[in-house]
Amino acid sequence: MSRGVATAVLASLAACTTGPGLGDEVDVDVTVLGGSGGLAAGQVGVTPLDVRRGKAADLAGHTYTNDDGEEVKPPDGTPYYLDVRMVNKSDAEMTSGPRVYGIDTDGAELEDLNDLTLWPPFTPCPKHNSDSEPFEPGVTYTACHVFVVRSGEELDRVTVGDTQWRVK
């Protein structure tokens, strides 16, 4: 391997481990459904606070509404619980904060099972604040996001918009 290629590979690997992580707030430009029914654009301060690995048994007896609007059982795998603080730094009223996605160590995007934490009470996510709607200017809330990771993988990163945080 030439010195130039080796340097490029090392730089690429270093980029994989840098960037924001747990506890780092990043202001993210978002467009979400606004309080008046149209779209609202603004900036949201997003801080992943804590990640916890759960057990498959945590999900027994629970369902969630998937992205297709269907109420289904959670997928098989290991649940991870991510507490995220969001601050509406814009002048726009939003119906909720932006979507949070997980990425596992294999690079697969993971659907957030967030609504699983609302009804009935979901013990692994005690920090869930369902008072986040509407998400008015200046409001801060903390929500617990649930991601199920396939066997042999771990939750590696979370994304909001174009920003990724390392959580592993």
C-alpha positions in Angstrom: 0.0 0.0 0.0 1.4 3.4 -0.9 2.0 6.1 1.7 -0.7 8.3 0.1 -3.3 5.5 0.2 -2.4 4.6 3.8 -2.7 8.2 4.8 -6.1 8.5 3.1 -7.3 5.3 4.9 -6.1 6.5 8.3 -7.8 9.9 7.7 -11.0 8.1 6.8 -10.8 6.0 9.9 -10.1 9.0 12.1 -13.2 10.7 10.6 -15.3 7.8 11.8 -14.4 8.4 15.4 -14.6 12.2 15.5 -17.7 14.4 15.6 -20.3 14.9 18.2 -21.1 12.3 20.8 -23.2 11.9 23.9 -23.7 15.2 25.7 -22.8 17.3 22.7 -25.5 19.8 21.6 -25.7 20.6 17.9 -28.0 23.1 16.4 -29.8 21.4 13.5 -31.8 23.1 10.8 -35.1 21.2 10.4 -38.4 21.4 8.5 -41.3 19.7 10.3 -45.1 20.0 10.5 -45.9 23.4 11.9 -48.6 24.3 14.4 -50.8 25.8 11.7 -50.7 22.6 9.6 -48.1 23.8 7.1 -44.4 23.2 7.3 -42.3 25.0 9.9 -38.6 25.5 9.3 -36.2 26.4 12.1 -33.3 25.4 14.3 -33.5 22.8 17.1 -30.7 22.2 19.6 -30.3 18.4 19.8 -28.3 16.7 22.6 -28.2 12.9 22.9 -27.8 12.5 26.7 -27.6 8.8 27.5 -27.9 5.4 25.8 -28.9 2.2 27.6 -28.9 -1.4 26.3 -32.1 -3.3 27.2 -33.3 -6.8 26.9 -35.6 -8.3 24.3 -38.0 -9.2 27.1 -38.5 -5.4 27.7 -40.6 -5.3 24.5 -42.9 -8.3 25.3 -46.5 -7.3 25.1 -45.9 -3.9 23.5 -46.8 -2.6 20.1 -45.9 0.5 18.2 -47.1 2.3 15.1 -44.6 1.9 12.3 -43.8 4.5 9.5 -46.6 3.0 7.4 -49.2 3.7 10.2 -49.7 0.1 11.1 -49.7 -1.1 14.7 -47.2 -3.9 14.9 -45.0 -5.8 17.4 -41.4 -4.5 17.7 -38.9 -6.3 15.6 -36.7 -9.1 17.1 -33.4 -7.9 18.5 -31.9 -6.0 21.4 -33.5 -2.7 22.3 -31.4 0.4 23.0 -32.9 3.4 24.8 -31.6 6.9 23.9 -32.5 10.0 25.9 -32.4 13.1 23.8 -32.9 16.7 24.8 -34.3 19.1 22.2 -34.7 22.9 22.4 -36.7 24.8 19.8 -34.4 27.7 19.0 -36.6 29.0 16.2 -39.5 31.4 16.1 -41.7 28.7 14.6 -44.2 26.5 16.5 -43.7 22.9 15.5 -46.0 20.0 16.1 -43.1 18.0 17.4 -39.3 17.8 17.3 -37.5 16.3 14.3 -37.2 12.6 13.7 -34.3 10.7 15.3 -32.9 7.7 13.5 -30.4 5.1 14.7 -27.6 3.4 12.8 -26.2 0.1 13.9 -22.6 -1.1 13.7 -23.3 -2.7 10.3 -24.6 0.7 8.9 -28.3 -0.3 8.9 -30.8 2.6 9.6 -33.1 1.8 12.5 -36.6 3.0 12.9 -37.4 4.9 16.1 -40.1 3.1 18.1 -40.8 6.3 20.0 -44.6 6.0 20.3 -44.0 2.7 22.1 -42.9 4.8 25.1 -46.2 6.7 25.4 -49.0 4.1 26.0 -49.0 2.2 28.3 -46.2 3.5 30.5 -42.9 2.0 29.4 -40.6 1.5 32.3 -37.3 1.4 30.4 -37.9 5.0 29.3 -38.6 7.0 32.5 -37.4 10.3 31.1 -40.0 10.5 28.3 -41.8 13.8 28.3 -45.0 13.6 26.3 -45.6 17.3 26.8 -43.5 18.1 23.8 -46.5 18.9 21.6 -46.8 21.6 20.4 -43.1 22.3 20.3 -43.2 26.1 20.8 -40.3 28.5 20.5 -38.0 28.3 23.5 -39.5 25.0 24.7 -37.0 22.3 25.9 -38.0 18.7 26.4 -36.4 15.3 26.8 -37.6 12.2 25.1 -36.6 8.6 25.1 -36.2 6.9 21.7 -36.2 3.2 21.3 -34.2 1.4 18.6 -34.1 -2.4 18.1 -30.8 -3.7 16.9 -30.3 -7.0 15.1 -28.4 -9.8 16.9 -24.7 -9.3 16.7 -24.9 -5.6 16.2 -24.9 -2.5 18.5 -26.4 1.0 18.3 -23.5 3.0 16.9 -24.8 6.4 15.8 -28.0 8.5 15.8 -29.0 11.0 13.3 -31.2 14.1 13.1 -31.2 15.7 9.7 -27.6 15.7 8.3 -26.0 15.5 11.8 -24.7 12.2 13.3 -23.7 11.6 16.9 -21.6 8.6 18.0 -23.2 6.9 20.9 -21.2 3.7 21.1 
